[in-house]
Amino acid sequence: MVRVVAGDVESDEKWHEVITEFLRAMGVLTVADVLPYLKWLDWFGGVKRAKKTGKEMDRLLQGWLKEHKKHSRTCERDESFMAEMMRVADGIAREFPDHDADTITKATCQGSRRTRQAHRQRKTSKESDLEKLVYIQAIIKETLRLQPPAPLLPPRESVEDCTVAGYHIPAGTRLMVNAWKLHRDPRVWTDPLEFRPERFLAEYKEVDVRGKQFELLPFGGGRRICPGISFSLGLMELALANLLHGFDIEKLSDDQIIDMTSSFGATNMKATPLEVLLKPRLSPSLYA
């Protein structure tokens, strides 16, 4: 994903460390989360670490930006998303020199459109086959149901007084949706704790992950739905399809138990590394 956004960079590992720390910091409960008027207190140092991580993210992003600007001056063609956004922004700046305040908004819209067009032009037969792999899609849906990326969706704020399930919600109240609980609700799902992808080929065939059905919200919903949903789904489907097509996946030993315990934090990451044995199913020459 880093290469898609920024192209070939030398800071992949550092970026991974920063993102991991950022996600960990998001899941840490601070005094200010419970008592906002005590936000000036940082008893456990969580706020300080979060600010430090934020500065490190800014430093890395600024470095990427400088590198892309350098490439553009040397006429090196860069196909990353960041480079495309910069080209769009530069084009708009030349056409509309008096509309600098509007540049980011316009660049985002046009950059997204251009990126989608370029992606369609580069489609391969493997990508075009994804829509036919309905069982792969069912596996991903079931995985997102049992292990949503974020157990608690980002906070929402009620814009007016309302009543939900008999509870009075005053205007200005911060609300958090427990996606983990919704996805395991026995009133909605048959055998909710079982990993059964076949459910999305039968009784739950019409249930999608794009926020239209409240019983399955791994990416959120409404205007604040995850903007990377299409990219994420396509990437997961393609990666899983190629992995299962090319390899047999086995446990290291017959008595090995795969631990699916999640770690504590804002994202639902696996607490322990997954250790399995991958055996090539095809001739080695086909993996080149």
N, C-alpha and C positions, 0 to 999 in steps of 0.2 A: 504494500500500500504506500509506503514511503517513496518507492521508486516511481509509482504512478503520479504522485503529487509533485515530487521534486526531481525526478530523474535519478541518474547515477550519482550518489553522494557518498562521501567517506564517513558520514556520521550516523550510519544506520544503527549501530550498536548503542551509541550514546543516546540517540532519539528513543530507542526502545527503553533504555533505563529511565529517561525523563518521563515518558508516557506511563510507565509502570508506577513511578513515584506519584505522578499526578493523579492516577486512578486510585491509588492507595489513600492519598490525602483527601480525595473527595468522599471516601467512605468513613473518615474519622469523625466522630461526634465531638464537637467543641462546646464550650460553655455558652457561646453566643447562639448556637442552634436552639438551645432550650431557653436561655434568658438573654435576649438580644441586647438589653441595656448593659450587659457585662461583656460586650464584645471587645472592650479594651484589655480584658484579662486573657492571657495566653498561658495558662497554667502548665500545659503539657508540651508546649512548643509546636503544636500542630499548625498554627497560623503562620509562624515564622518559616517552617519548612515549606509550606504551600507557596508562600511568597518567593522563596528562594527557587523553588521549582518553576514558578511562573517566569522568573527572570531568565532561567536557563532555557526555557522554551523560546522566549523572545530572542535570545542570543542565537540559538540554532536557526530559527526561521530567518533572522536578519542575515545570517551567513549564507543561507540558501539563496536569498534574494540577491545578495551581492554577486554570488557566483553566476546566477542566471543573467544578470545584467552584463557581467564580464563576457559570457558566451555570446550574448547578442551583439556586443561590440566587435567581437572577432569573427562574426558571421558563421559561427558554429550553430547548426540547426538543432534545436532542443525540442523534443516532442512531449515533454512533461506537461501536466496540467498547469503548474505554476507558470511555466514559460508561455503557454497559450493565453493565460489570463493577462500576463504582462503585455503580450502583443496586442490583445484586444484593447487594453487600457491605453496603450500608446496610440493606437489607431483612433480611438475616440478623442483623445487629447488633441490630435492634429485636426480632426474634423470640427470639434467643438471646443476651441481653446478657452472659452469663457464659462465653461460648465464643469470646473474641476470638482466641485462639491458633489456632483452627480456621477462622477466617474466610476466609483466602486460599484454602485448599484447597477449601472448599465453594463459594466465589464462582467459582473457576475452573471447577468442574464445572457449576454451574448457569448460569453465564454462557455457556459453550460451548453448552449445550443450548438456551438462549433464542436465542442468535445463529443457530444452525442453523434453529430454527423460524421466526424472522423472515425468514431468507434464503429459506426455502421459500415463504413467503407472498408474497414479492416477485419470484418467478421470472417471467421474461418468456419469450416464445416463442423468442427467440434462445437463451436459456440452455437451454431444454428441448430444443432441436435439437442440442445439442452431442453427445449420446450417439450420434447418427446420423452424425456426421462422422468416420467411422473413419479416413479418410486424414489428417485433421488430427491425430488422436491418434497415428497412426503417425509423422508428421513430428516431433512432440514427443518421442516415445519414442526415435527415431533421433538427434535432437539431444542428448537427455540421455545417450544411450549414448556418442556421440563426444565431447561436451563436457559432462561432469557438472559441476554447480555447484561441487562441492568435489572435486578430484582425489583427495585423501586424506580419508577419513572421520574424524570426531572420534575421538580415542584411546579404546580400550577397555582394561580391565584384567582379566587372568585371575584368577578367584577361587580356582582350585585348580590343582595341577600337571596337565599334560595333554601329549599328543603330537599334533602336527598335521603331516601329510605327512612324518613321520619326524623332525621337530624337537621337542626337549623344551622345553616352555614352563613355567617355574616359576610358582608362584602369585605374584601381585603384579606380573607383567610387563605393561608398557604395550604395547599392540599397535595398529598403525594399518593400516587396510584400504586398499589401493591400488585404488580404484574405477576409475581411468583405465586401469590394466593389465587388470583383469577385463573391462572393456567392450570391449577390443580383443584379447582372447585368441583366436588363430586356432584353438585346439582347440575353441572353443565357437561362434564366429561365422564364417560364410562371408564371405569378402572383408571382413574387419573394419575396414579403413581407408576403405572406400567409404561415402559417404552414400547409403543405399538404404532409404528408409522402407517400401518394399514388403515387406521381410523380415518386418515385423510384421503383414502381412496374409496371410502364407503360413506358412512353416516355423516362425516365431517368434511366431505369433499368440497363443499362450497365455502368453507372457512378459510380466509386468507390472512396473511400477516401484515397487510398494508394499512391497518388501523380502521378498517370498515366494520369489523365485528369486535365488540368489547371483550369477548371471551378470550381473544388472542391478540395481545398488544406488545410483542417483543420490541417493536420500534416506536412505540407510542402511537399517537393519533392526533387528528386535527391539524391546525396550522403549525403546531410545534413538533410534528412527526420528524423522525430522523431524516435529514436531507440525503444521506448516503445509502438509503434503503435499496435502491435498484443496483447500485454498484456492489453493495455487500452481498445481496442475494446472488447476483451473477457470479461473483468471485467464489462464493461458497459452493455453488452448484458445479462450476467448472473444476475447482480443485478437488472436490469429493468424487466427481465422475472420473477424472483422470487417475486419482489415487486407487479407486476400486477397480478401474479397468486395468491398471498396470501391475497391481500387487495383490497378493494374498496376505491378509493381516492375521497374525497368530499371537497368542500369549507366549511369554518367555518360557513358561512351564505350565503343566496341566493344573497345578494347584495355585497358580497365581490368581489373585483377586484384584480386579480393576477397581481402584478407589475413585469414586465420582464425587467425593466431598468437595464442596466449594470453599474458597477462601473468603475471608471477611473483607468487604470493601464495596465501592459503588458499582463495580462490575462483577459479574458472576464467573470469576476465573477458577480453574481447577486448582485445588490446594497443592496437589503433588504432580510431578511430571508424568506424562503418559509414556510408559515403556512397553513397546510391543515389537514384534519381529515382522519385518516386511520382506516377503519373498517375491521376486519378479515372476510374473506370469507369462511374459513374452520373451522373445529373443533379445539378448543384450543390444543388438544393433538397432532395435526399434526405440531404445531409450535415448539415443544420441540426439 
